[in-house]
Amino acid sequence: MINVAIPTNVKHTLKDLRARSGLSQEEAASMLDVTAPTLRKWENDSADLPYSVIEKVEKIYSIPKDYIFFGTNNAFSEKIK
């Protein structure tokens, strides 16, 4: 699979979702089938996030992809506040 540079706001959303779920980086990394250092790099914007991870995030956190990409700019974000 090709790695595509994902916008920084998506990476911040990834960190926010993990924190809101009460997961440690180690727990979330395990659920994403990566190591904690890899997740840490994604969250700190020091490594490109593969698009395939977005699909896993969508399933793990039960959120639509549009929330991942657009954050507060949709109706779903109002539901989680």
LINLINGI-V112611 format. One record per helix or strand of 3 or more residues. SS is the DSSP state (A for helix, B for strand). FROM is the first residue (numbers start at 1). TO is the last residue. If there is no record, write none. Layout:
[[SS,FROM,TO] [SS,FROM,TO]]
This chain:
[[A,8,20] [A,25,31] [A,36,43] [A,51,60] [A,65,70] [A,75,80]]
